[in-house]
Amino acid sequence: MILTDDPAIEAVLFSAEQIAEAIADLAESIAADYRGEPVVLVGVLKGALFVTADLARSLARRTDGPSDICLDFIAVSSYGNANRTSGEVRLLKDTSESLEGRNVIIVEDIIDNGLTLAYLQGLLRGRAPRSLRTCVLLDKPYRRAIDVVVDYRGLLCPDEFIVGYGLDYQERYRTLPYLAKLRSDAFS
């Protein structure tokens, strides 16, 4: 673990370089599956904003990947201001483009219990996309409450509450360039 000067951060779990490498690996896998075909990346706000942007840029740099990359966003809530999920998923913002007949990839920051991702997969599957796949930067399988398909996985996340690179605690820490564990006394 890498230490940091921020007193609220106990340890950096994944550096900016490790995240960039994981994003590049995800892009390579997606490019292989969608060579020459257009895709729509549906980023899940707010947490997957950076993942979606960096993944789109990584895909766009590839000459062997999708022929066109469209970005759209959806926002759901399952946490509120707590550090544990409420178990109830609410749609806050819907996509703005039609997904019918298109290759859609849900881009999520983290999968924990699977409820949010299962909700999104069901919602978007009902819109008749040509294909629907899921990409997550962080897989945290320890509390999985529902079996959910993840097509592209970046990093195995420890069983900790993680902040940074889009993930937050009470809307703080999203802009950290790394992923970190908060000190237990930071939850106030």
C-alpha positions as CSV (number, residue, x, y, z in Angstrom):
1,M,0.0,0.0,0.0
2,I,1.1,3.5,-0.8
3,L,0.8,6.2,1.8
4,T,-0.4,9.7,1.2
5,D,-0.2,13.1,3.0
6,D,-4.0,13.5,3.2
7,P,-5.0,12.8,6.8
8,A,-8.3,11.3,5.8
9,I,-6.7,8.7,3.5
10,E,-5.4,5.6,5.2
11,A,-3.7,4.2,2.1
12,V,-3.7,4.4,-1.6
13,L,-4.8,1.1,-2.9
14,F,-4.5,1.7,-6.7
15,S,-2.2,4.4,-8.1
16,A,-3.1,6.5,-11.2
17,E,-0.7,4.3,-13.2
18,Q,-2.4,1.1,-12.1
19,I,-5.8,2.6,-13.0
20,A,-4.5,3.7,-16.4
21,E,-3.2,0.2,-17.1
22,A,-6.5,-1.3,-16.1
23,I,-8.4,1.1,-18.4
24,A,-6.1,0.2,-21.3
25,D,-6.7,-3.5,-20.7
26,L,-10.4,-2.9,-20.7
27,A,-10.2,-1.0,-23.9
28,E,-8.2,-3.8,-25.5
29,S,-10.8,-6.4,-24.6
30,I,-13.7,-4.2,-25.8
31,A,-11.8,-3.3,-29.1
32,A,-11.4,-7.0,-29.8
33,D,-15.1,-7.7,-29.3
34,Y,-16.3,-4.6,-31.3
35,R,-13.7,-4.3,-34.1
36,G,-15.2,-2.1,-36.8
37,E,-18.6,-1.7,-35.1
38,P,-20.0,1.4,-33.4
39,V,-20.6,1.3,-29.6
40,V,-22.5,3.4,-27.1
41,L,-20.7,3.7,-23.7
42,V,-23.4,4.4,-21.1
43,G,-21.5,5.8,-18.1
44,V,-23.2,5.6,-14.7
45,L,-23.0,8.9,-13.0
46,K,-21.4,10.3,-11.0
47,G,-18.9,7.6,-10.1
48,A,-18.1,6.3,-13.5
49,L,-17.5,9.7,-15.1
50,F,-13.7,9.4,-15.2
51,V,-13.8,5.7,-16.1
52,T,-16.1,6.4,-19.0
53,A,-14.0,9.4,-20.3
54,D,-10.7,7.6,-20.0
55,L,-12.1,4.4,-21.6
56,A,-13.6,6.3,-24.5
57,R,-10.2,8.0,-25.1
58,S,-8.4,4.7,-24.9
59,L,-10.7,3.2,-27.4
60,A,-10.5,6.1,-29.7
61,R,-6.7,5.8,-29.9
62,R,-7.0,2.3,-31.1
63,T,-7.1,1.6,-34.8
64,D,-8.4,-2.0,-34.3
65,G,-11.5,-1.1,-32.2
66,P,-15.0,0.3,-32.6
67,S,-15.7,2.3,-35.7
68,D,-17.5,5.0,-33.7
69,I,-17.9,5.7,-30.0
70,C,-20.9,7.5,-28.7
71,L,-21.1,8.6,-25.0
72,D,-24.3,8.7,-23.0
73,F,-24.9,8.8,-19.3
74,I,-27.4,7.5,-16.7
75,A,-27.6,8.3,-13.0
76,V,-28.9,6.1,-10.3
77,S,-28.7,6.2,-6.5
78,S,-28.4,3.4,-4.0
79,Y,-26.2,5.0,-1.3
80,G,-27.5,8.4,-0.4
81,N,-25.0,9.8,2.2
82,A,-24.2,6.5,3.8
83,N,-21.1,4.4,3.2
84,R,-23.2,1.2,2.7
85,T,-25.8,0.7,0.0
86,S,-29.5,1.1,0.9
87,G,-30.4,-1.8,-1.3
88,E,-32.9,0.3,-3.2
89,V,-32.0,1.6,-6.6
90,R,-33.6,4.8,-7.9
91,L,-33.2,6.3,-11.5
92,L,-32.2,9.9,-11.2
93,K,-31.2,10.7,-14.9
94,D,-32.0,8.6,-17.9
95,T,-30.0,8.3,-21.1
96,S,-30.7,10.9,-23.8
97,E,-30.2,8.7,-26.9
98,S,-32.2,5.8,-28.2
99,L,-30.4,2.5,-27.5
100,E,-32.5,0.4,-29.8
101,G,-30.5,-1.7,-32.2
102,R,-27.2,-0.4,-30.9
103,N,-24.1,-2.0,-29.2
104,V,-24.4,-0.7,-25.7
105,I,-21.7,-1.1,-22.9
106,I,-22.7,0.0,-19.4
107,V,-19.6,1.5,-17.8
108,E,-19.7,1.4,-14.0
109,D,-17.1,2.4,-11.4
110,I,-17.6,-0.5,-9.0
111,I,-19.8,-3.5,-8.5
112,D,-20.4,-4.5,-4.9
113,N,-23.7,-6.3,-4.1
114,G,-24.8,-6.3,-7.8
115,L,-28.2,-4.7,-7.2
116,T,-27.4,-1.5,-9.1
117,L,-25.9,-3.3,-12.1
118,A,-28.8,-5.8,-12.3
119,Y,-31.3,-2.9,-12.2
120,L,-29.4,-1.1,-15.1
121,Q,-29.0,-4.3,-17.1
122,G,-32.8,-4.9,-16.9
123,L,-33.7,-1.3,-17.7
124,L,-31.4,-1.1,-20.7
125,R,-32.1,-4.6,-22.0
126,G,-35.8,-3.5,-22.2
127,R,-34.7,-0.9,-24.8
128,A,-33.8,-3.6,-27.4
129,P,-30.1,-2.9,-27.9
130,R,-28.3,-5.0,-30.5
131,S,-26.0,-6.1,-27.8
132,L,-25.6,-5.2,-24.1
133,R,-22.4,-5.7,-22.1
134,T,-21.1,-4.4,-18.9
135,C,-17.7,-3.0,-18.0
136,V,-16.6,-2.2,-14.4
137,L,-13.4,-0.8,-13.2
138,L,-13.6,-2.3,-9.7
139,D,-15.0,-5.7,-8.8
140,K,-15.8,-6.1,-5.1
141,P,-17.3,-9.7,-5.0
142,Y,-17.4,-10.1,-1.2
143,R,-21.0,-8.9,-0.6
144,R,-22.6,-10.0,-3.9
145,A,-26.3,-10.3,-3.2
146,I,-27.3,-11.1,-6.8
147,D,-25.6,-12.9,-9.6
148,V,-24.9,-10.4,-12.3
149,V,-23.0,-10.7,-15.6
150,V,-19.9,-8.6,-15.9
151,D,-18.2,-8.8,-19.3
152,Y,-15.2,-6.6,-18.7
153,R,-13.5,-6.3,-15.3
154,G,-10.6,-4.0,-14.4
155,L,-9.3,-4.5,-10.9
156,L,-10.2,-6.7,-7.9
157,C,-11.2,-4.4,-5.1
158,P,-10.5,-5.2,-1.5
159,D,-13.4,-5.4,0.9
160,E,-13.0,-1.7,1.9
161,F,-14.9,1.5,1.3
162,I,-13.0,3.1,-1.6
163,V,-12.8,6.7,-2.7
164,G,-11.1,8.6,-5.6
165,Y,-11.2,8.4,-9.4
166,G,-14.9,9.2,-9.4
167,L,-15.9,7.3,-6.2
168,D,-16.9,9.5,-3.3
169,Y,-17.9,9.8,0.3
170,Q,-20.5,12.4,0.8
171,E,-19.5,14.0,-2.5
172,R,-15.9,14.3,-1.4
173,Y,-12.7,12.7,-2.8
174,R,-14.1,12.1,-6.4
175,T,-11.2,14.0,-8.0
176,L,-8.4,12.1,-6.4
177,P,-6.3,10.6,-9.3
178,Y,-5.9,7.3,-7.4
179,L,-8.2,4.9,-5.4
180,A,-7.8,4.9,-1.7
181,K,-9.1,3.6,1.6
182,L,-10.4,6.3,4.0
183,R,-9.4,6.2,7.7
184,S,-12.3,4.9,9.8
185,D,-12.5,8.3,11.7
186,A,-13.2,10.1,8.3
187,F,-16.8,8.8,8.3
188,S,-18.4,11.6,10.2
